[in-house]
Amino acid sequence: MSWKSNYSVSMVTQATPTTPKIAPSKGLSNEPGQNSCFLNSALQVLWHLDIFRRSFRQLTSHRCLKDSCIFCALKTLFTQFQSSSESVVPSDALRSALASTFREERRFQLGLMDDAAECFENLLMKIHFHMSELGSEDQCSSPLCIPHRKFSMTLVEQCVCSSCGASSDPLTFIQMVHYISTTSLCNQAVKMMESREKTTPSMFGELLRNASTGDLQHCPVSRLCGQQLRTHRVLLNCPQIVSIGLVWDSEHSDQAEDVIHSLGTYLRLGDLFHSVLEAGASRSELYLVGMVCYYGKHYSTFFFQTKIRRWMFIDDAHVKDVSLTS
């Protein structure tokens, strides 16, 4: 799922009314045996995110890997999305580049199914590789690196005991996708609803925060204190796009309905983490614009066209407007 900040359309005075210019929605081919639905879903999210699409369009030079260059293949595909007269375009070149890049890891290989969230995450990190002179994923200062400038969450993770004040060593890291267990999400949702009379705007962010704190850990000086603690996370930056990955404990989980009822469409960064340092992050409000779904060993995508305020359903080659009409 992807949230982005402030999707409202700016009103501009014009001599004559015009239809809002939106990104064309096209299908992506997935022939029998290709098993490319995981890649197609990740690509549809990137294409329909205005912030990514516009920023990526402005990039020209990069570290090219020729036939296995993910950057070049993505550039070509986005050009087809924008200019092709066909309603369905192929993602074969990008699928081949992805398979070649991850051959040693045996991930994303041709003809094999893989995970859409991990594909999305790895596409972002490979774009970082093509744009950054430094190879480090945790330290990137390039102003042209879209993943780190728009998507990355820089976090400090630490356990602090409120009883004795002891703390664990802080761990600083970045993440492109914030993963949360669906079991923990559902359990925390029940607890929150039992303790409150009505829902509030901050509840969804609090729910995600409570569900992602992990298992209880003993106080760093447990022999003297004995308290059990949860991990606290502090957000150091202010991402424009926040991606949440829901992790299922089993392929045959019976929690699907409970998970759907737990989801919200509004998220505040200040609620998602225990603390945020940037003033912009504490005020940041984000809205759900995209969701990748997995059912029956197949991925599909829902995306909200913010300029026309319509929900689109994209299942490989098939694109459908699924907004409710009055």
N, C-alpha and C positions, 0 to 999 in steps of 0.2 A: 504494500500500500504506500502511496506517496502523497504527502501533503505539501502545499506550497503557500507562501505568504501572500496575502492580499490579492485575490483574483478579480476584484471588481474592475469594470471597464471605465476608463477615463472618458468623460464627455467633452467633445471638441466641437466648437462652432464651425459649421461648414455652409457653403453656399447652397449645396444640394445634398439631400440625405443619401447615404450609401450603406450598403450591406457590410457588416463587420468582416474584415479579412481574416479568415481562419485557415489553419493548416489543413490541407487536404487529408482526408481519412481514406487510406487504401488498405487492401488486404495484402497479406504476405503468403506466398505459396508454400505448401507443405505436402509434397507428394507422398504416396504410400511408401513406407520404409525409411523416409527421411527423418522422422521424429524431430522436427524442428520447432514444435510449438513452444518449447521453453525459450528458445532464442527469439522467436517472433513476438512473444509477449513482452520480453524485456525491451525489444526494439520499439514496439508501439508506445511503451511508456516514455522512452527517451524522445521519440519523435513528437509526441503530443505535449511534452513539457516545454512550454514556450521559452522558459529561461534557458534550458539546455539547447533547444533547436536554434535559437537566435545566436547564442554565444558560439556554438559549434560552427555555424555558417560563417562567422568572421575569422575563423582560424584558417591559415593557409600553410605555412611551413611547419614541418614536424620531422621527427626522426623516423624515416621510412624503412620498413622491412620488406619492401617490394611485394612479392607474391603472397607473403604471409602477413601483410600489413593490415591490421584491424582498422586503423585510422582511414586509410585509403578506401577500404571496402565500405566503411560506414559513410564516408563522404559520397561515394557513388550511389549508395542506397538512398540517402537523403535527397540527392538530386533527382532520382527516379520518383520518390515520394512527391516531390514538388512539381516536377515537369512532365512526367509520363502521362500519356492519354489512357493508359491501361488502368483498370480498377484493381488489378492484382499485380504485384511486382515480386521478383524472386529475391530471396535472402541467401542464395547459394554461395555467392562469393564471400560473404561475411562468415557464413558457416564454415567454409573451407579455411579461411584465415584463422578463425577461432580454433579449429581442430589442429591446425599446424602449430599454432602458438603454444597450445597446451598438450602437445603430443607426449612429452616426457612425463607429465603429471597424469596422463591417461584420463583427461577430463574433456568434455564437450566434443567427443570424437564423432565422426560422420556416421549417421545411421543409429546412434545411440541416444536414448533419452537422458536428460540431465535436469538439474534444478534451476528454475527460472530466477530466483532471488540471487543465487550464487553467480549465475551468468550475468545478471544486471550489475552486480558488485564488481565482477572481474572485468567487464567491459569498461567501467569507470576507471579502474586501476590501470588498464592498458592505455586508455586515453591519457592518463597522467604520465605513463612511461613515454609516450610519443611527444609530450609537450614539455616535460621537465628535463633539465640537464642533469639533475641529480637523480639517482635511482631510488632514494629512500622514500617510502610511502608515508612515513610519519612526519617527515620534515620536507615540506614543499612550499617555497615562497614565490614560485612563478605566478605572475598575475594572469597568465594565459591558461593555467591549469583549471579547467572547469570543475572537475571532480572536487578538488580541494577548496576552490573559491565558492562553490555553490552547494555542494552536497555533504562534505565531510563534517563530522561532529568530533571535535577535539575534547576528550574527556579525561578527568582525573578520578580514579577509583580508589577508595580508601575506606577502611573500617575505623570508626571512632567510638569509643565507649563513653556513653553519657554518664555512667556511674563513677568510673575512676579516671577518665580522661585519657587512657592509653589509646594509641592509634597504630595501625599497621603502616608499612611503608607505602607512600602514594604511588600509584601506577598510572602513567600518562600514556594515552593511546588515541588513535583515530579510528572511526568506523564510518563506512558509507551506508550500512544498513544496521538498524537497531533491532536485534532479534529478541523475541519474547515467546515463552512457552504458552501454548494455548491452554494447557491444563492449569497453569498458574494464573492465567488471565481469567478463566472461568471461576476459579476458587476465590480470587480477590474480588470479582464482581459480586459474588454472593455475599461476602463479608461486608462490602461497602453498602449494598442495598439494605442489608439487615440493620445497619447502624445509622441510616439516614431516612428521613421521611420523604424527601423528594430529590430529584436529580438537580445538579447545578452545572453551569458551563465548564467548570474546572474538573469535573468528575472523570472525564475520559483520560485526560493527561495524568491525573492522580492514579487512575486504574493501571495505566501502562507503567507508571513509575513503581507502584507497589508490586506489579507482576514481574518486573525485571530486576528486582533487588537480589535475587538468588537465594540460595539456602542460608540458613542461620549459621554463623560462625562463632567460635568461642572468642572471648576477649583475649587480646594479645598477652595479657598477664592473668590468664584464667585461674591460675593457682591462688591468686590473691583476691580476684574479683568474682569470677564465676558467671559473669553475664554472657548472654548470647546476643550477637549483633548481626545486622544485615549490612551489606555493602552500600555505601553512599557514592553517588556519581555527581561530579560537578562539570558543567558544560563551560568551556573556555571561550568558544566562538559563537557566531550567530549564522547558522546555515540557512539558505533560502529554501532548500528542499530537504524534507525529512522523510526517509524511507523506513518503514517498519516491516520486519519479516516475522510472520507468525510460524512458529515451529510446532509441528504436530508430533505427538509421542508415538503415533501409530498410523499406518495407512488406512486402518479401518476404525478410526475414532468415531464415537457417537456424540461428539461435542460440537458438531458443525452448527446446529441451530443456536446453541448457547453462545458460541463465539460471535455469530452474526448479531445476536441481540446485545452483545457487549460493545460492539463497535460504535464509534462516534464519528462525526464529520468535522468536528472543530477541535483544535488542539493548540494549547499554549505551551511554548518551550519552558516557561517558568514552572509549569506543572509536571512536565515530563521528567525533569531531573530534580535532584534534591536542592541544587543551587545553580544559578547561572551568573557569570561574571560580567558579561557585556550588558550595558544598559539596553541596547537594541534587542538582545535576546530575551530579556525579562518582559519586554512589551510585545514580543513577536507573537502574532496570531496566524495560525495556518489552517487551511481548509483541505479536506480530502478531495483529490482530483483524479486519482487513479488506483486501480486495484487489479492485481493479477490473481486469478483463481485456479485451483487445481482440483479436478474431479474426474474420476474414471481414468486415471493415468493420462490426463490431457490438461494443458494449460490454455486459458483464454483471458481476455483483458476487458475491464470496464474503464472508460475514461470520460472525464467531464470536460466538454468543450466550453471553456470559461467565457469566451466572447459571446456565444449564442446561448449559453446556459442549457446545454443539452448533454445527456449521458449517451455515450456510444458503447456498444458491445462489439468486440472484435475477436473473432475466432478464426485464426489463420486467414484464409481468403475471404471470409464473410464479415462484412461490416454492417451494423444495424443500429439505427436510432431507437433507443429503448426508453426515452424520457416519457413520463406520464403526461398525457395531454388532457386538458379540461374539456 
